[in-house]
Amino acid sequence: MNNNDLDILRHSCSHVMAQAVKELWPDALLGIGPSIEDGFYYDFDKKEPFVDEDLTRIEDRMHEIIKKNQSFKKKKFPRNKPKSCLVKWGRTIK
């Protein structure tokens, strides 16, 4: 797998993780979720901190989401457009 494909895979995984967290904790706010050199991460803000059991629930939900075989489509927006939509929906801490 070339670096670009790996970056796309990691970025997609961060979106799947965000979807899983939002399904499990709808009030959780989304931060950033970039791919990084050795994986990916996502910043969340929720009332209680995550505990080990939560990580298992997130992983299990991610597997369920992946099994649905949802499609991913890359869209280009003006730099301020995605953020303004998320802010409007109250779904971001960015």
Buried (B, 14 or more C-beta within 10 A) or exposed (E): EEEEEEBBEBBBBBBBBBBBBBBBBEEBBBBEBEBEEEEBBBEBEBEEEBEEEBEEBBEEBBEEBEEEEEEEEEEEEEEEEEEEEBEEEEBBEE
